[in-house]
Amino acid sequence: MLLIDCPHCGPRDVTEFHYGGEAHIARPEDPDAVTDAQWADYLFMKKNTRGLFAERWVHSQGCRRWFNAIRDTVSYRILAIYPMGTPMPDLDTLRQEADR
């Protein structure tokens, strides 16, 4: 069983959460000014990183609040959880801590 430590509710089973995709993607400031190709790039072209990856999650069966997580896509281990709007933790530091 995978536990996710909701920053608002504490550790809960992964079945209470929904994945929201890649974190820290900036929406175009003026969507009407971008081309169809640029809009498609924004919507569909996401990273598919092997290793540490910044993701968005929502506690859909709990507080219903969004947060970010850094997860190792190889081991599924979650190395950091932080509120929306907070800068992403340094991945090199997280990698070093995980290797200990």
N, C-alpha and C positions, 0 to 999 in steps of 0.2 A: 504494500500500500504506500502510495506517495502522499506525503503531507506537505501542504503549502502553508507557510506561516503568514496569514493575513495580517497586515500591519495594523488593522483595526480590531480584529476579533481573535487573533492568536492562531495556533496551528489547527488546521482542518483538513479533512480528506479531500483529495484532488477532485472528487466527484461533485463538490460544492462550487467549483470554479469553471469558468469558460475562458478559453484562450482568445486573446484579442489581436494576435499578430505581432509584427515587429514594432518595437518601441522607438520613440524619438524620430518619427517621420513627420516632417513639416508639410502641412497642407499648403497648396499654393495660395498666396495672399489674395489674388484676384482670379478665381477659377474661370471667369468669363474671358480672361485675357490669354489663357494658355491654349495651345493647339491640341487637337485630338490626340496626337502622339504623346505630347507631354502629359496630358491627363491620364492616358492609358499607362504611361510609365509610373505615374504617381500611384495609381490604383493597383497595378498588377506586378510591377517589377520589384520584388522584395529580395533581400539577401537570403541565402540558404546556407548559413554558416555552420561548419562542423567545428564544434567546440563551444566557447562562451558566446552567448547570444542574448541581446536585450529584448525582452518580450513584454507585452501588456497582458494583464489578467484582470478579470472581474470576479468578485465573490458573489456570484449570481444567486446562490442559495443561502446567503448570509446577509451581510451589510449592504450588498449591491454596489460597493465602491470599487473603483479601478485603482490599480497600482502597477508598478513595473517590477520586473524580476530579471536577474541575470541567471540563465540556466545553461548548463553544459549539455549540449544536444547529443553528446556521445553517451554520457552516463545518466542523464536526466537529473543530475544533482543540481539543486538550486543554491547558488553561492551568495546571492544578495537579493533583498527585497527592499524597495524604496517607493515612497509616495510619488504620484504623478506630479510633474512640475519640478521635481528635484533632479539635479544633474546626475548623470550616470556615473556610478563608481568606476574607478580606474581598473581596467581589465587586467593589466599586468600585475597589479597588486593582488587582485582576486586570484589570479592564476598561481602566483607564488604562495599565497595562503592555502590554496587547495592542494598544492604539491607537498605540503608539510604533513 
